[in-house]
Amino acid sequence: MREKDERQAAPAGGRGHALRLDNREKLVIMGVEDVDNFNDTQINCVTQAGLLSITGTSLRVSRLSLEEGQLCVEGLIDGMAYSSAHVHEGGSGGFFGRLFR
C-alpha cells in the first residue's frame, strides 16, 4: 500500500515536480535530479524546480530513485525552501553523482 501511495504522488507522465507531505513526518518528492548532501537535520536536493533544502530532526532518506526522479524522506520536517540556483551545473554532480562514478 505504501508504494502505491508514493506512485500516486507522481505527476502524470512521470515528468514535472510534485511534493506530498504527510503529517510533517513523511515527504515524497517527484522530479528529483540529484541529492547534493544530507544529514539528520538537512537534505539538499536538486529538483526540476531548483535547489530544494529540507530541514528537520531525525531526517533520513528512506527511498531514492534518480531513474524515477523520486526521493522519500522520513523524520520530523520543519521546513522546505527553494533556490533557483543549480548547484552542479558544471557537471561535477552531487553526492550520489560523485559516489557512483
Rosetta constraint file for C-alpha pairs under 8 A:
AtomPair CA 1 CA 5 HARMONIC 6.39 0.50
AtomPair CA 2 CA 6 HARMONIC 6.42 0.50
AtomPair CA 3 CA 7 HARMONIC 6.29 0.50
AtomPair CA 4 CA 8 HARMONIC 6.27 0.50
AtomPair CA 5 CA 9 HARMONIC 6.65 0.50
AtomPair CA 6 CA 10 HARMONIC 7.22 0.50
AtomPair CA 6 CA 28 HARMONIC 6.64 0.50
AtomPair CA 9 CA 18 HARMONIC 7.03 0.50
AtomPair CA 9 CA 19 HARMONIC 7.25 0.50
AtomPair CA 9 CA 20 HARMONIC 6.41 0.50
AtomPair CA 9 CA 28 HARMONIC 7.21 0.50
AtomPair CA 9 CA 29 HARMONIC 7.93 0.50
AtomPair CA 9 CA 30 HARMONIC 7.39 0.50
AtomPair CA 10 CA 14 HARMONIC 6.11 0.50
AtomPair CA 10 CA 15 HARMONIC 8.00 0.50
AtomPair CA 10 CA 18 HARMONIC 6.75 0.50
AtomPair CA 10 CA 30 HARMONIC 5.90 0.50
AtomPair CA 11 CA 15 HARMONIC 6.10 0.50
AtomPair CA 11 CA 16 HARMONIC 6.22 0.50
AtomPair CA 11 CA 17 HARMONIC 7.02 0.50
AtomPair CA 11 CA 18 HARMONIC 6.59 0.50
AtomPair CA 11 CA 30 HARMONIC 7.50 0.50
AtomPair CA 14 CA 68 HARMONIC 7.44 0.50
AtomPair CA 15 CA 31 HARMONIC 6.63 0.50
AtomPair CA 16 CA 30 HARMONIC 7.32 0.50
AtomPair CA 16 CA 31 HARMONIC 5.54 0.50
AtomPair CA 16 CA 48 HARMONIC 6.71 0.50
AtomPair CA 17 CA 29 HARMONIC 7.39 0.50
AtomPair CA 17 CA 30 HARMONIC 5.23 0.50
AtomPair CA 17 CA 31 HARMONIC 4.37 0.50
AtomPair CA 17 CA 32 HARMONIC 7.56 0.50
AtomPair CA 17 CA 47 HARMONIC 7.15 0.50
AtomPair CA 17 CA 48 HARMONIC 6.08 0.50
AtomPair CA 17 CA 49 HARMONIC 6.64 0.50
AtomPair CA 18 CA 29 HARMONIC 5.84 0.50
AtomPair CA 18 CA 30 HARMONIC 5.09 0.50
AtomPair CA 18 CA 31 HARMONIC 6.75 0.50
AtomPair CA 19 CA 27 HARMONIC 7.05 0.50
AtomPair CA 19 CA 28 HARMONIC 5.80 0.50
AtomPair CA 19 CA 29 HARMONIC 4.66 0.50
AtomPair CA 19 CA 30 HARMONIC 6.45 0.50
AtomPair CA 20 CA 27 HARMONIC 5.64 0.50
AtomPair CA 20 CA 28 HARMONIC 5.15 0.50
AtomPair CA 20 CA 29 HARMONIC 6.55 0.50
AtomPair CA 21 CA 25 HARMONIC 7.39 0.50
AtomPair CA 21 CA 26 HARMONIC 5.79 0.50
AtomPair CA 21 CA 27 HARMONIC 4.50 0.50
AtomPair CA 21 CA 28 HARMONIC 6.57 0.50
AtomPair CA 22 CA 26 HARMONIC 5.21 0.50
AtomPair CA 22 CA 27 HARMONIC 6.44 0.50
AtomPair CA 24 CA 75 HARMONIC 7.77 0.50
AtomPair CA 24 CA 76 HARMONIC 5.82 0.50
AtomPair CA 24 CA 77 HARMONIC 5.14 0.50
AtomPair CA 24 CA 78 HARMONIC 7.38 0.50
AtomPair CA 25 CA 74 HARMONIC 5.59 0.50
AtomPair CA 25 CA 75 HARMONIC 5.04 0.50
AtomPair CA 25 CA 76 HARMONIC 4.95 0.50
AtomPair CA 25 CA 77 HARMONIC 6.08 0.50
AtomPair CA 26 CA 72 HARMONIC 7.22 0.50
AtomPair CA 26 CA 73 HARMONIC 5.78 0.50
AtomPair CA 26 CA 74 HARMONIC 4.61 0.50
AtomPair CA 26 CA 75 HARMONIC 6.59 0.50
AtomPair CA 26 CA 76 HARMONIC 7.88 0.50
AtomPair CA 26 CA 77 HARMONIC 7.83 0.50
AtomPair CA 27 CA 72 HARMONIC 5.65 0.50
AtomPair CA 27 CA 73 HARMONIC 5.08 0.50
AtomPair CA 27 CA 74 HARMONIC 6.44 0.50
AtomPair CA 28 CA 70 HARMONIC 7.16 0.50
AtomPair CA 28 CA 71 HARMONIC 5.88 0.50
AtomPair CA 28 CA 72 HARMONIC 4.52 0.50
AtomPair CA 28 CA 73 HARMONIC 6.51 0.50
AtomPair CA 29 CA 70 HARMONIC 5.66 0.50
AtomPair CA 29 CA 71 HARMONIC 5.17 0.50
AtomPair CA 29 CA 72 HARMONIC 6.33 0.50
AtomPair CA 30 CA 68 HARMONIC 7.95 0.50
AtomPair CA 30 CA 69 HARMONIC 5.54 0.50
AtomPair CA 30 CA 70 HARMONIC 4.66 0.50
AtomPair CA 30 CA 71 HARMONIC 6.65 0.50
AtomPair CA 31 CA 47 HARMONIC 5.46 0.50
AtomPair CA 31 CA 48 HARMONIC 5.51 0.50
AtomPair CA 31 CA 49 HARMONIC 7.99 0.50
AtomPair CA 31 CA 68 HARMONIC 7.99 0.50
AtomPair CA 31 CA 69 HARMONIC 4.81 0.50
AtomPair CA 31 CA 70 HARMONIC 6.41 0.50
AtomPair CA 32 CA 45 HARMONIC 6.95 0.50
AtomPair CA 32 CA 46 HARMONIC 5.99 0.50
AtomPair CA 32 CA 47 HARMONIC 4.30 0.50
AtomPair CA 32 CA 48 HARMONIC 6.52 0.50
AtomPair CA 32 CA 66 HARMONIC 6.65 0.50
AtomPair CA 32 CA 69 HARMONIC 4.46 0.50
AtomPair CA 32 CA 70 HARMONIC 5.72 0.50
AtomPair CA 32 CA 71 HARMONIC 6.66 0.50
AtomPair CA 33 CA 45 HARMONIC 7.57 0.50
AtomPair CA 33 CA 46 HARMONIC 5.47 0.50
AtomPair CA 33 CA 47 HARMONIC 5.28 0.50
AtomPair CA 33 CA 48 HARMONIC 6.84 0.50
AtomPair CA 33 CA 66 HARMONIC 6.14 0.50
AtomPair CA 33 CA 69 HARMONIC 5.96 0.50
AtomPair CA 34 CA 45 HARMONIC 5.71 0.50
AtomPair CA 34 CA 46 HARMONIC 5.10 0.50
AtomPair CA 34 CA 47 HARMONIC 7.11 0.50
AtomPair CA 34 CA 66 HARMONIC 6.74 0.50
AtomPair CA 34 CA 93 HARMONIC 7.68 0.50
AtomPair CA 34 CA 94 HARMONIC 6.18 0.50
AtomPair CA 34 CA 95 HARMONIC 7.96 0.50
AtomPair CA 34 CA 96 HARMONIC 7.14 0.50
AtomPair CA 34 CA 97 HARMONIC 7.37 0.50
AtomPair CA 35 CA 43 HARMONIC 7.73 0.50
AtomPair CA 35 CA 44 HARMONIC 6.13 0.50
AtomPair CA 35 CA 45 HARMONIC 4.15 0.50
AtomPair CA 35 CA 46 HARMONIC 6.10 0.50
AtomPair CA 35 CA 94 HARMONIC 5.86 0.50
AtomPair CA 35 CA 95 HARMONIC 6.18 0.50
AtomPair CA 35 CA 96 HARMONIC 6.44 0.50
AtomPair CA 36 CA 43 HARMONIC 7.87 0.50
AtomPair CA 36 CA 44 HARMONIC 5.49 0.50
AtomPair CA 36 CA 45 HARMONIC 5.32 0.50
AtomPair CA 36 CA 46 HARMONIC 6.96 0.50
AtomPair CA 36 CA 87 HARMONIC 7.80 0.50
AtomPair CA 36 CA 93 HARMONIC 7.76 0.50
AtomPair CA 36 CA 94 HARMONIC 4.20 0.50
AtomPair CA 36 CA 95 HARMONIC 4.97 0.50
AtomPair CA 36 CA 96 HARMONIC 7.33 0.50
AtomPair CA 37 CA 43 HARMONIC 6.00 0.50
AtomPair CA 37 CA 44 HARMONIC 5.46 0.50
AtomPair CA 37 CA 45 HARMONIC 7.15 0.50
AtomPair CA 37 CA 94 HARMONIC 7.14 0.50
AtomPair CA 37 CA 95 HARMONIC 5.74 0.50
AtomPair CA 38 CA 42 HARMONIC 5.66 0.50
AtomPair CA 38 CA 43 HARMONIC 4.17 0.50
AtomPair CA 38 CA 44 HARMONIC 6.18 0.50
AtomPair CA 39 CA 43 HARMONIC 6.34 0.50
AtomPair CA 39 CA 59 HARMONIC 7.08 0.50
AtomPair CA 39 CA 60 HARMONIC 7.46 0.50
AtomPair CA 40 CA 56 HARMONIC 7.61 0.50
AtomPair CA 40 CA 57 HARMONIC 6.07 0.50
AtomPair CA 40 CA 58 HARMONIC 4.91 0.50
AtomPair CA 40 CA 59 HARMONIC 4.48 0.50
AtomPair CA 40 CA 60 HARMONIC 6.20 0.50
AtomPair CA 41 CA 55 HARMONIC 5.61 0.50
AtomPair CA 41 CA 56 HARMONIC 5.00 0.50
AtomPair CA 41 CA 57 HARMONIC 4.92 0.50
AtomPair CA 41 CA 58 HARMONIC 6.37 0.50
AtomPair CA 41 CA 59 HARMONIC 5.88 0.50
AtomPair CA 42 CA 53 HARMONIC 6.94 0.50
AtomPair CA 42 CA 54 HARMONIC 5.53 0.50
AtomPair CA 42 CA 55 HARMONIC 4.48 0.50
AtomPair CA 42 CA 56 HARMONIC 6.36 0.50
AtomPair CA 42 CA 59 HARMONIC 7.18 0.50
AtomPair CA 43 CA 53 HARMONIC 5.78 0.50
AtomPair CA 43 CA 54 HARMONIC 5.11 0.50
AtomPair CA 43 CA 55 HARMONIC 6.61 0.50
AtomPair CA 43 CA 59 HARMONIC 7.95 0.50
AtomPair CA 44 CA 51 HARMONIC 6.99 0.50
AtomPair CA 44 CA 52 HARMONIC 5.74 0.50
AtomPair CA 44 CA 53 HARMONIC 4.51 0.50
AtomPair CA 44 CA 54 HARMONIC 6.37 0.50
AtomPair CA 45 CA 51 HARMONIC 5.84 0.50
AtomPair CA 45 CA 52 HARMONIC 5.35 0.50
AtomPair CA 45 CA 53 HARMONIC 6.56 0.50
AtomPair CA 46 CA 50 HARMONIC 5.86 0.50
AtomPair CA 46 CA 51 HARMONIC 4.53 0.50
AtomPair CA 46 CA 52 HARMONIC 6.15 0.50
AtomPair CA 46 CA 86 HARMONIC 6.77 0.50
AtomPair CA 46 CA 87 HARMONIC 7.55 0.50
AtomPair CA 47 CA 51 HARMONIC 5.96 0.50
AtomPair CA 47 CA 52 HARMONIC 6.74 0.50
AtomPair CA 49 CA 82 HARMONIC 7.96 0.50
AtomPair CA 49 CA 84 HARMONIC 7.24 0.50
AtomPair CA 50 CA 82 HARMONIC 6.39 0.50
AtomPair CA 50 CA 83 HARMONIC 5.75 0.50
AtomPair CA 50 CA 84 HARMONIC 4.62 0.50
AtomPair CA 50 CA 85 HARMONIC 6.19 0.50
AtomPair CA 50 CA 86 HARMONIC 6.15 0.50
AtomPair CA 51 CA 82 HARMONIC 5.55 0.50
AtomPair CA 51 CA 83 HARMONIC 4.98 0.50
AtomPair CA 51 CA 84 HARMONIC 6.07 0.50
AtomPair CA 51 CA 85 HARMONIC 6.20 0.50
AtomPair CA 51 CA 86 HARMONIC 5.96 0.50
AtomPair CA 51 CA 87 HARMONIC 7.30 0.50
AtomPair CA 52 CA 80 HARMONIC 6.83 0.50
AtomPair CA 52 CA 81 HARMONIC 5.74 0.50
AtomPair CA 52 CA 82 HARMONIC 4.59 0.50
AtomPair CA 52 CA 83 HARMONIC 6.47 0.50
AtomPair CA 53 CA 80 HARMONIC 5.59 0.50
AtomPair CA 53 CA 81 HARMONIC 5.28 0.50
AtomPair CA 53 CA 82 HARMONIC 6.37 0.50
AtomPair CA 54 CA 77 HARMONIC 7.24 0.50
AtomPair CA 54 CA 78 HARMONIC 7.74 0.50
AtomPair CA 54 CA 79 HARMONIC 5.83 0.50
AtomPair CA 54 CA 80 HARMONIC 4.53 0.50
AtomPair CA 54 CA 81 HARMONIC 6.72 0.50
AtomPair CA 55 CA 77 HARMONIC 6.05 0.50
AtomPair CA 55 CA 78 HARMONIC 5.54 0.50
AtomPair CA 55 CA 79 HARMONIC 5.18 0.50
AtomPair CA 55 CA 80 HARMONIC 6.34 0.50
AtomPair CA 56 CA 75 HARMONIC 7.17 0.50
AtomPair CA 56 CA 76 HARMONIC 5.41 0.50
AtomPair CA 56 CA 77 HARMONIC 4.35 0.50
AtomPair CA 56 CA 78 HARMONIC 4.55 0.50
AtomPair CA 56 CA 79 HARMONIC 6.69 0.50
AtomPair CA 57 CA 75 HARMONIC 6.22 0.50
AtomPair CA 57 CA 76 HARMONIC 5.27 0.50
AtomPair CA 57 CA 77 HARMONIC 6.71 0.50
AtomPair CA 57 CA 78 HARMONIC 7.62 0.50
AtomPair CA 58 CA 74 HARMONIC 7.91 0.50
AtomPair CA 58 CA 75 HARMONIC 5.07 0.50
AtomPair CA 58 CA 76 HARMONIC 6.45 0.50
AtomPair CA 59 CA 73 HARMONIC 6.68 0.50
AtomPair CA 59 CA 74 HARMONIC 5.67 0.50
AtomPair CA 59 CA 75 HARMONIC 4.39 0.50
AtomPair CA 59 CA 76 HARMONIC 6.64 0.50
AtomPair CA 59 CA 77 HARMONIC 7.46 0.50
AtomPair CA 60 CA 73 HARMONIC 5.68 0.50
AtomPair CA 60 CA 74 HARMONIC 5.44 0.50
AtomPair CA 60 CA 75 HARMONIC 6.39 0.50
AtomPair CA 61 CA 71 HARMONIC 7.29 0.50
AtomPair CA 61 CA 72 HARMONIC 5.94 0.50
AtomPair CA 61 CA 73 HARMONIC 4.66 0.50
AtomPair CA 61 CA 74 HARMONIC 6.50 0.50
AtomPair CA 62 CA 71 HARMONIC 7.88 0.50
AtomPair CA 62 CA 72 HARMONIC 5.51 0.50
AtomPair CA 62 CA 73 HARMONIC 5.63 0.50
AtomPair CA 62 CA 74 HARMONIC 6.45 0.50
AtomPair CA 63 CA 70 HARMONIC 7.63 0.50
AtomPair CA 63 CA 71 HARMONIC 5.70 0.50
AtomPair CA 63 CA 72 HARMONIC 4.92 0.50
AtomPair CA 63 CA 73 HARMONIC 7.19 0.50
AtomPair CA 64 CA 69 HARMONIC 7.94 0.50
AtomPair CA 64 CA 70 HARMONIC 5.85 0.50
AtomPair CA 64 CA 71 HARMONIC 4.59 0.50
AtomPair CA 64 CA 72 HARMONIC 6.42 0.50
AtomPair CA 65 CA 69 HARMONIC 5.77 0.50
AtomPair CA 65 CA 70 HARMONIC 5.18 0.50
AtomPair CA 65 CA 71 HARMONIC 6.47 0.50
AtomPair CA 66 CA 70 HARMONIC 6.23 0.50
AtomPair CA 66 CA 71 HARMONIC 7.89 0.50
AtomPair CA 87 CA 94 HARMONIC 7.98 0.50
AtomPair CA 88 CA 92 HARMONIC 5.68 0.50
AtomPair CA 88 CA 93 HARMONIC 5.45 0.50
AtomPair CA 88 CA 94 HARMONIC 6.58 0.50
AtomPair CA 89 CA 93 HARMONIC 8.00 0.50
AtomPair CA 92 CA 97 HARMONIC 7.75 0.50
AtomPair CA 92 CA 98 HARMONIC 7.41 0.50
AtomPair CA 93 CA 97 HARMONIC 4.69 0.50
AtomPair CA 93 CA 98 HARMONIC 5.88 0.50
AtomPair CA 94 CA 98 HARMONIC 6.11 0.50
AtomPair CA 95 CA 99 HARMONIC 6.12 0.50
AtomPair CA 96 CA 100 HARMONIC 6.09 0.50
AtomPair CA 97 CA 101 HARMONIC 6.42 0.50
